[in-house]
Amino acid sequence: MGSVLDESLFKRQPKQFDSINARAKSFAVNYCGTTIIRDSIFGIAENYARKRDLTLEVLRYPFDDDELWAFTFVKKGTIFLCVNSGLAMCKQIFAVAHELYHIHCYAEDIDPETITVGSLLDSKTADDEAMSQEDLEANAFAGLLLMPDNMLDEQIKIYGISQDKISIDDILILMELFALPFKAVVMRLLENHNISNTKAKKLLETEFDYIDERIKLTGKAQVWQQNSRALTYFGSLLDNMEYNREQELLIKSREESDTEYLEKIRKGFRMEV
């Protein structure tokens, strides 16, 4: 589990990491405020698009693939952000923040190419090794946005967490506070100089079963380990169809064709990606 450290932007490109940190702080000032974000990231992504005059559709569907976290693409001027609602909420939250960086690069013309072609976040990119420079930056951005330096230091102080003796249970407290996966929290502690590289590697060597056992025993971070598999949301597509139906704005043949089109999308999501 230790490769995420060596392959991170923090380790490989420290100057670029500082640049992304500054970018995340600027983004937070303009679009997030001063509260811990957690699942508000979905609304933040939509608000960012609104303020930047972008058309964004956030789609959530339980893909039958635990390796697939999210993907983003642009079609006919609309940005589609698709999130796997079958994953633990903490992973969904990280995935949206990661993809938000790609959307930000597109909107600010930093690098519009990635989501124009289509970006895809899988477990390998999120947990081990990013396959592109922008994915490397997006991983760093997501952690920095969701767990900013000042808030991390503040919560460590409030909860009396000893930086010299950070335990698995301390990590669980931070996982619950910030709604982030275990690896992401350890990474942020290292980046913020709360723990050493040796300590970070030791923490990442912890068996997943033990972490899961402690989560169940303490109840800490458990809410963010739950998935939202029952949730299927197709952005404004279904909302618009329901509104048109209620207002009797469509002839029956158009209503039937729209319903058929939506079902086609549903079936497409059920296909393996």
Secondary structure as GFF3:
##gff-version 3
##sequence-region A 1 273
A	DSSP	alpha_helix	3	6	.	.	.	ID=ss1
A	DSSP	alpha_helix	9	12	.	.	.	ID=ss2
A	DSSP	alpha_helix	14	31	.	.	.	ID=ss3
A	DSSP	three_ten_helix	38	40	.	.	.	ID=ss4
A	DSSP	alpha_helix	41	51	.	.	.	ID=ss5
A	DSSP	beta_strand	55	61	.	.	.	ID=ss6
A	DSSP	beta_strand	68	75	.	.	.	ID=ss7
A	DSSP	beta_strand	78	84	.	.	.	ID=ss8
A	DSSP	alpha_helix	89	107	.	.	.	ID=ss9
A	DSSP	alpha_helix	113	117	.	.	.	ID=ss10
A	DSSP	beta_strand	119	122	.	.	.	ID=ss11
A	DSSP	alpha_helix	123	127	.	.	.	ID=ss12
A	DSSP	alpha_helix	133	146	.	.	.	ID=ss13
A	DSSP	alpha_helix	149	158	.	.	.	ID=ss14
A	DSSP	three_ten_helix	163	165	.	.	.	ID=ss15
A	DSSP	alpha_helix	168	178	.	.	.	ID=ss16
A	DSSP	alpha_helix	182	191	.	.	.	ID=ss17
A	DSSP	alpha_helix	197	204	.	.	.	ID=ss18
A	DSSP	alpha_helix	208	218	.	.	.	ID=ss19
A	DSSP	three_ten_helix	222	225	.	.	.	ID=ss20
A	DSSP	beta_strand	233	234	.	.	.	ID=ss21
A	DSSP	alpha_helix	236	246	.	.	.	ID=ss22
A	DSSP	alpha_helix	252	270	.	.	.	ID=ss23
###
